[in-house]
């Protein structure tokens, strides 16, 4: 092997074993201790009917009037019937609100039953590596008829005991302060 290749390889190994570097992605899920009053309007829900299936919805999220803390964050949690439910990376609030599009691929049309805007997450005491959240507003599938885009109460008993696993950021806010 060349010296240059060995040097690059050594630097990569050092970066991977340096504390804080190897698991930098998990830092997205270390939430600040601040949870502020949050408003959310959800709509435009859609479930694609071709494989791979998609679940998507749009929304606007903002801090309540008078609530402000630069550390505060929000995100989206996806609740699935099979496998682990999913927690997106945290996002900052915009000055006037944030419009967003949430879009995730699913394995079947029955896979995702709800998604919620959340304004705080913390590690689950019962399930290490998973998180519990403070739900603000939820949207999903009507359990009776299967219609997508139905508001789901944040205290729906189906949420009880469902831990969320960090899943990255497969969605995007459309703008930072445009409402």
Secondary structure, DSSP 8 states (H G I E B T S, - for coil): --HHHHHHHHHHHHHHHSTTTTTGGGGGG---S----EEEEEEEEEE--SSSEEEEEEEEEEE-TT---TT-EEEEEEEESSS-EEE---EE--SS-EEEEEEEEESSTTTEEEEEEEEEEEE-SSSTTEEEEEEEEEEEE-TTT--EEEEE-TT-GGGTT--EEE----SEES-SS--
